[in-house]
Amino acid sequence: MSITLDLPPKIEALLRQRAESNGQDISQMAIAVLTLGLSLDDNDFWLSQTWVDKLTLKNGSND
């Protein structure tokens, strides 16, 4: 399955950085992150969304 995501620049940079530091392709890292996020229970998932929102706003991105 193929999907297209429009990520805020800061999130994309973090994803690329993590993939490079682990010697993985960005697609493999995106799958790992999605898998982890989807494995969280509802409370933890929404808590992580709050963290992402704060990270994105803190770095001046409102994409």
Secondary structure, DSSP 8 states (H G I E B T S, - for coil): --------HHHHHHHHHHHHHTT--HHHHHHHHHHHHHHS-HHHHHHHHHHHHHHHHHTT---
